[in-house]
């Protein structure tokens, strides 16, 4: 009997590990079946004006994703912020826009969302022109870490949602980074769907990224914020903001890139 014990333990562990994804999916399906509170719907309608224009099936999907998201992620208030349903739903609704119509594991690396009342300060070490290290304080509205955290300014998160056509949305920006970080460090190349082609993604993205770099260097106006020219990861996050917020202009001015993003995000916000 004692000889068999390690085999029984080993088998139990294997069975547990194999059934884990199914158990998780089962749990999520049960969460999705729970009634969506009326107060939550009111928060979305108040904070996310274009929700009402979204097709009904996407509205339903979004609400179900929000339920799973708030059940699984921890929200932590910083500098006096008290976490409320309004904060959770407003953030979750924007973050889950990026998950519609796709097979999703709900930002699996992300555990905690830290909420600051407004822009927060970060101390950063930077190399000066003369080679010396300098400490600089920078103000940020959001940040995405690759070890389980997203940091957001509540003021900027609200602002990003209530102005849906200005092309700036800090929540979409930081969660695009989270998608990009699912397969390693953010580099502008998230895991693509089976029907997408990495080569054509890379060709289109690098062509457009270089174009933005040239425009930023020469101060030529662009639909995309110059911040996207910092590196390919920022480019992906910046174009994701514009994809959801200025879709019509995006599709007209950068059709190839727009097509790559409709292939990736599996939605076409032009119709919202
Ligand atoms: Zn960024």
Boltz pocket constraint, residues with backbone or C-beta under 6 A from the ligand:
constraints:
  - pocket:
      binder: B
      contacts: [[A, 173], [A, 177], [A, 233], [A, 234], [A, 237]]
      max_distance: 6.0
